Amino acid sequence: MNHKPLAQVQSFVADGLSITAVEPWFKVKVQLIERYVQSFIAHVAGRADEIVFVDLTAGSGMFSVGHQKEIFPTASLSLLAARMPIANWYFCERDEEQAYALNTRIHPHNKQKTAMVLEEPLHLLPERLRSLIPDNKRGRKIAVLCLADSFSFEIPFTLVEAMAVQGYSFLIPFTWMMNSRTNYQFYVEEKSQQLKHFAGVQDLQRLTSVQSNQQFYKHLVRLYQNNMLMRGINNAMSVHKLDSRLMDLPAYNIGFFSRKVSTKMVLSDVNEQEHVQFELW
């Protein structure tokens, strides 16, 4: 299967609207997300009548590196522009300015009116999506992939669990700020409630004994994996080198979670496209 770096193929320029500033490693993460989505499509294409894509944290649709010297689309906008075989696209963005920019950028690539920006609060999204995406019925199957790419702990585990009950698969890059200032102690002490909601736990006992950002990251990702497995949701993780000033970590994980699709097969497909493999650290 030939995975092209779609974000490099598409031509996007500054348009005067909101653009999210990021570090250079985001370009690689965008390409990795694209590979996962392409692999998901390849594995469900023969079994599903429709494929639906949901981006839970769509943002403005555009990233920039170096004071907008280099501009490139998010994975979701890039995939939409590449006209992937997806029946419907739902871009979720709750910030008014970002949503306006996203709507504007989607428009040129939305000839068939298959893409929609949803501005509902997170807790209302499961019902909103249920009204838009019909349940599977005999003779008609729908495969749904949700991208949850947040640079914080804003997406609670209960939201993912509620959507998983509806049969959705999930792609989750585990990338949040971790450095000497915003470190594991800050999250455990200052953001404990949000952290509990994100991980789906009642207490943070397993995280309070860690001694470094790296230990915290590994424990939290493993805790998330275990909670998904306990709910019958299979998962597979890829590991990718990280060169960042915001994240004091040598690598980061991307997780694929699904009850409907072989997570191992999708991960194997993605890994085949990597020129360099990184062992778990």
C-alpha positions as CSV (number, residue, x, y, z in Angstrom):
1,M,0.0,0.0,0.0
2,N,1.5,3.3,-1.0
3,H,1.1,6.1,1.6
4,K,1.8,9.5,0.1
5,P,2.6,12.4,2.4
6,L,-0.6,14.2,1.5
7,A,0.2,17.4,3.4
8,Q,3.2,17.9,1.2
9,V,1.2,17.3,-2.0
10,Q,-1.5,19.8,-1.3
11,S,-0.9,23.5,-1.8
12,F,-2.0,25.7,1.1
13,V,-1.1,29.4,1.7
14,A,-1.8,32.0,4.4
15,D,-5.2,33.5,4.1
16,G,-5.3,36.0,6.9
17,L,-7.3,33.7,9.2
18,S,-6.3,32.0,12.4
19,I,-3.3,29.6,12.1
20,T,-2.0,27.4,15.0
21,A,1.8,27.8,15.6
22,V,3.5,24.5,16.2
23,E,7.0,23.0,16.3
24,P,8.6,21.3,13.3
25,W,8.0,17.7,14.6
26,F,4.2,18.3,14.0
27,K,4.9,17.8,10.3
28,V,5.9,14.2,10.9
29,K,3.0,13.7,13.2
30,V,0.6,14.9,10.5
31,Q,2.1,12.4,8.1
32,L,1.7,9.6,10.6
33,I,-1.9,10.4,11.2
34,E,-2.5,10.4,7.5
35,R,-0.9,6.9,7.2
36,Y,-3.1,5.6,10.0
37,V,-6.2,6.9,8.3
38,Q,-5.2,5.5,4.9
39,S,-4.5,2.1,6.6
40,F,-7.9,2.2,8.3
41,I,-9.6,2.9,5.0
42,A,-7.8,0.1,3.3
43,H,-8.8,-2.4,6.0
44,V,-12.5,-1.5,6.1
45,A,-13.1,-0.6,2.4
46,G,-14.2,-4.1,1.5
47,R,-16.5,-4.5,4.5
48,A,-18.1,-1.1,5.0
49,D,-20.6,0.6,2.8
50,E,-19.6,4.0,4.1
51,I,-16.6,5.4,5.9
52,V,-17.0,8.3,8.3
53,F,-14.2,10.5,9.7
54,V,-14.6,12.5,12.9
55,D,-11.9,15.0,14.1
56,L,-12.7,15.8,17.8
57,T,-10.2,18.7,18.0
58,A,-10.0,20.0,14.5
59,G,-8.6,23.5,15.3
60,S,-8.2,26.0,12.5
61,G,-7.2,23.4,9.9
62,M,-3.8,25.0,9.4
63,F,-0.4,24.9,11.2
64,S,2.6,27.2,10.9
65,V,6.3,26.8,11.8
66,G,8.6,29.8,12.3
67,H,6.3,32.8,12.3
68,Q,4.3,31.4,9.3
69,K,7.4,30.9,7.2
70,E,6.2,27.3,6.7
71,I,2.4,26.6,6.5
72,F,0.8,23.2,6.2
73,P,-2.6,21.8,6.8
74,T,-3.7,19.5,9.6
75,A,-4.0,15.9,8.7
76,S,-7.8,16.1,8.5
77,L,-7.8,19.0,6.1
78,S,-5.1,17.4,4.0
79,L,-7.0,14.1,3.8
80,L,-10.2,16.0,2.8
81,A,-8.4,17.9,0.1
82,A,-6.9,14.6,-1.2
83,R,-10.5,13.3,-1.7
84,M,-10.1,10.2,0.3
85,P,-13.0,7.7,-0.1
86,I,-14.8,8.9,3.0
87,A,-18.5,9.5,2.8
88,N,-18.8,12.1,5.6
89,W,-16.4,14.3,7.5
90,Y,-17.2,15.9,10.9
91,F,-14.8,18.5,12.1
92,C,-15.4,19.4,15.8
93,E,-14.2,22.8,17.0
94,R,-15.6,24.8,19.9
95,D,-13.6,28.0,19.5
96,E,-15.5,30.5,17.4
97,E,-12.5,32.0,15.6
98,Q,-10.9,28.7,14.9
99,A,-14.2,27.2,13.7
100,Y,-14.7,30.2,11.3
101,A,-11.2,29.7,9.8
102,L,-11.8,26.0,9.5
103,N,-15.1,26.4,7.8
104,T,-13.5,28.8,5.3
105,R,-10.7,26.4,4.5
106,I,-12.9,23.4,4.2
107,H,-15.2,25.1,1.6
108,P,-13.0,24.8,-1.5
109,H,-12.7,21.0,-0.9
110,N,-16.3,20.4,0.0
111,K,-17.8,20.1,-3.4
112,Q,-20.1,17.2,-2.5
113,K,-21.1,18.9,0.8
114,T,-19.8,15.9,2.8
115,A,-17.9,17.9,5.4
116,M,-19.4,19.7,8.4
117,V,-18.0,21.8,11.3
118,L,-19.6,20.9,14.6
119,E,-19.3,23.5,17.4
120,E,-21.1,21.6,20.2
121,P,-19.5,21.3,23.6
122,L,-17.7,18.0,24.1
123,H,-20.3,16.4,26.3
124,L,-23.0,16.9,23.6
125,L,-21.0,15.4,20.8
126,P,-22.0,11.7,21.2
127,E,-25.7,12.6,20.8
128,R,-25.0,15.0,18.0
129,L,-23.0,12.4,16.1
130,R,-25.6,9.8,16.8
131,S,-28.1,12.0,15.0
132,L,-25.8,12.4,12.0
133,I,-24.4,8.9,11.7
134,P,-27.0,6.2,11.4
135,D,-26.6,2.9,13.2
136,N,-25.4,-0.1,11.3
137,K,-28.3,-2.1,9.8
138,R,-28.6,-5.3,8.0
139,G,-27.2,-4.8,4.5
140,R,-25.6,-1.5,5.3
141,K,-22.4,-1.1,7.5
142,I,-20.7,2.1,8.5
143,A,-17.1,2.4,9.7
144,V,-16.3,5.4,11.8
145,L,-12.8,6.6,12.7
146,C,-12.4,9.4,15.4
147,L,-9.2,11.4,15.6
148,A,-8.6,12.7,19.1
149,D,-5.4,14.8,18.7
150,S,-5.3,17.2,21.6
151,F,-2.3,18.9,23.1
152,S,-3.9,18.6,26.6
153,F,-6.1,16.4,28.7
154,E,-9.4,18.0,27.5
155,I,-11.0,14.9,26.1
156,P,-12.5,12.8,28.9
157,F,-12.3,9.0,28.9
158,T,-16.1,8.9,29.3
159,L,-16.5,10.6,25.9
160,V,-14.3,8.1,24.2
161,E,-16.1,5.3,25.9
162,A,-19.5,6.6,24.9
163,M,-18.5,6.8,21.3
164,A,-16.8,3.4,21.4
165,V,-20.1,1.9,22.4
166,Q,-21.5,3.3,19.2
167,G,-18.8,1.3,17.3
168,Y,-16.3,4.0,16.6
169,S,-12.6,3.4,16.3
170,F,-10.1,5.9,17.7
171,L,-6.8,7.3,16.7
172,I,-5.1,9.1,19.6
173,P,-1.7,10.7,19.5
174,F,-0.5,11.0,23.1
175,T,1.1,14.4,22.9
176,W,0.8,16.9,25.7
177,M,3.2,19.5,27.1
178,M,5.8,18.1,29.4
179,N,8.8,20.1,30.5
180,S,10.5,21.4,33.7
181,R,7.7,23.9,34.3
182,T,4.6,21.9,33.1
183,N,5.8,18.6,34.5
184,Y,4.4,15.5,36.1
185,Q,4.1,17.2,39.5
186,F,2.1,20.0,38.0
187,Y,-0.4,17.6,36.4
188,V,-0.8,15.4,39.5
189,E,-1.2,18.3,41.8
190,E,-2.7,21.2,39.8
191,K,-4.6,19.3,37.2
192,S,-5.6,16.2,39.1
193,Q,-9.3,16.3,38.3
194,Q,-8.8,16.8,34.6
195,L,-6.2,14.1,34.6
196,K,-8.6,11.6,36.3
197,H,-11.3,12.4,33.7
198,F,-8.8,11.9,30.9
199,A,-7.5,8.6,32.1
200,G,-10.9,7.3,33.3
201,V,-9.7,6.6,36.9
202,Q,-11.0,7.5,40.4
203,D,-7.6,8.1,41.9
204,L,-4.0,8.8,40.7
205,Q,-2.2,6.4,42.9
206,R,-0.3,4.8,40.1
207,L,1.0,8.2,39.0
208,T,1.9,9.7,42.3
209,S,5.0,7.5,42.8
210,V,6.7,8.5,39.5
211,Q,10.0,10.4,39.6
212,S,10.3,11.9,36.2
213,N,8.3,13.1,33.2
214,Q,9.3,10.0,31.2
215,Q,8.0,7.7,33.9
216,F,4.8,9.7,34.2
217,Y,4.2,9.6,30.4
218,K,4.8,5.8,30.2
219,H,2.6,5.1,33.2
220,L,-0.2,7.3,31.9
221,V,-0.2,5.8,28.4
222,R,-0.1,2.3,29.9
223,L,-3.0,3.1,32.2
224,Y,-5.0,4.4,29.3
225,Q,-4.3,1.3,27.3
226,N,-5.4,-1.0,30.2
227,N,-8.6,1.0,30.7
228,M,-9.5,0.5,27.0
229,L,-8.7,-3.2,27.2
230,M,-10.9,-3.6,30.3
231,R,-13.8,-2.3,28.2
232,G,-13.1,-4.7,25.4
233,I,-11.4,-2.2,23.1
234,N,-8.3,-3.6,21.4
235,N,-5.4,-1.3,20.9
236,A,-1.9,-1.0,19.3
237,M,0.7,1.6,19.8
238,S,3.4,3.0,17.6
239,V,6.4,4.9,19.0
240,H,8.0,7.9,17.3
241,K,11.1,10.0,18.0
242,L,10.5,13.4,19.4
243,D,12.6,16.6,19.1
244,S,10.8,19.2,21.0
245,R,11.3,22.2,23.3
246,L,7.8,21.8,24.8
247,M,8.0,18.1,25.5
248,D,10.9,16.8,27.5
249,L,10.6,13.3,26.2
250,P,12.6,11.2,23.7
251,A,9.6,9.7,22.0
252,Y,5.8,9.8,21.9
253,N,3.1,7.3,21.2
254,I,0.2,7.1,18.8
255,G,-2.6,4.7,19.8
256,F,-5.1,3.0,17.6
257,F,-8.2,1.7,19.4
258,S,-11.0,-0.4,17.9
259,R,-13.5,-3.2,18.4
260,K,-14.2,-3.4,14.7
261,V,-10.8,-3.4,13.0
262,S,-7.7,-5.4,13.7
263,T,-5.4,-2.9,15.5
264,K,-2.4,-5.1,14.9
265,M,-2.9,-5.1,11.1
266,V,-3.3,-1.4,11.0
267,L,-0.2,-0.9,13.1
268,S,1.7,-3.3,10.9
269,D,0.7,-1.4,7.8
270,V,1.8,1.9,9.3
271,N,5.1,0.5,10.5
272,E,5.9,-0.8,7.1
273,Q,6.0,2.8,5.9
274,E,8.5,3.9,8.5
275,H,12.2,4.0,7.4
276,V,13.4,4.0,10.9
277,Q,11.9,2.0,13.7
278,F,12.2,3.1,17.3
279,E,12.1,0.5,20.2
280,L,10.1,1.3,23.3
281,W,12.1,3.3,25.7
